[in-house]
Amino acid sequence: MYTIDAHAKVNIFLKITGHRDGYHTLLSRFMRVEDLYDTIEIVPCECARFTIEGCGDVPRESNTVYKAFTALNDHIENPLLIHFFMHHKVTITKRIPSQAGLGGGSSDAAAFMRLINEVCKLKIPTDTLAQIGSTIGADLPFFIYNYPSANVSGFGEIVEPFEEETLPFKLFTPDIGCNTALVYKTFKEHLLNDITPCSFMGWEKYKSAELLDLIDDPVILNDLYAAALIAYPELKDAAPEGWFFSGSGSTFFKVAGSR
C-alpha cells in the first residue's frame, strides 16, 4: 500500500488581474494548511477498471483524481498505468470540505500525480507534472510543487515559492457550498471592469502575517469574496467578524491566537 497526504490551502490574498482566452488571470498568495488534509491510499486490488473509493456520489469521470490518471496516461503513451491500476485501487479519506475554497479536489489530484510519478517511476520532471496538472485545474500546479507558501499568478501556472513559515489557521466553513465557476462568472459580470492592479502592487513581497495585519478587510484582500456575496448572499450572515475568505469560498479563516 502507498499513502500520501493532500493538504488544504488558503488564499492569504487573491486579486484578479485580467481576463483573456476565456479565463481570469490572478495574483495570489497560497499557503498550505498543515493540519487539514485528505489521505490518498493506493491499495492492492484486482480491478476491471480504474477504481476510486471514498468520494461519495461524485461520478468517476468528474473526479479530479480520475482526470489526473487520464492526463498522466495520455502523457506517457504507455499501458503501464492501465496495467498498474488493474491490480490497485485508489481510496481517499476526505477531510477537506468540498466547494469551500480550500482546494481539496485539486490537492487530491496533485498528490495522486506526485505519488504515482514516484511509485511507477515515471520520472516526469516536476515542471512537466505541473504543466499536465494545469490542464485539469488552475490550483494543481501549486499543489504539485508542494511549496508551503507561494505566490501564484497567470492562470495559476506560475508558482513562485515564498520563504516564510506556514501560519496556524482556524477555519470556519458554513453549510454553504460555493461553485467556483459561478463565483468567477459573477465576478466577470459584475466586477471585472472595476479591477485596479496598481492598488495591490507589491503585495506579493509582504509576509502573509504582515499582510493580514496591514489589511484587515476580507473584501479588499480577496476579489472573489465580493462576487461570492453576490452569488450567495447568505454568506453575509454566516461570516464571522474579523475573519478572512479563502478562494471562491465558502471557508473563512483567521490566524489562530489572533483577535
Secondary structure, DSSP 8 states (H G I E B T S, - for coil): -EEEEEEEEEEEEEEEEEEETTEEEEEEEEEEEEEEEEEEEEEE---SS--EESSTT--GGG-HHHHHHHHHHHHHTSTHHHHHTTSEEEEEE--S-SSSSS-HHHHHHHHHHHHHHHHTT----HHHHHHHHHTT-TTHHHHHHT-SEEEEEETTTEEEE--S----EEEE--S----HHHHHHHHHHHTGGG--GGGGTTGGGS-HHHHHHH---HHHHBHHHHHHHHH-TTHHHH--TT-EE-TTSS-EEEETT--
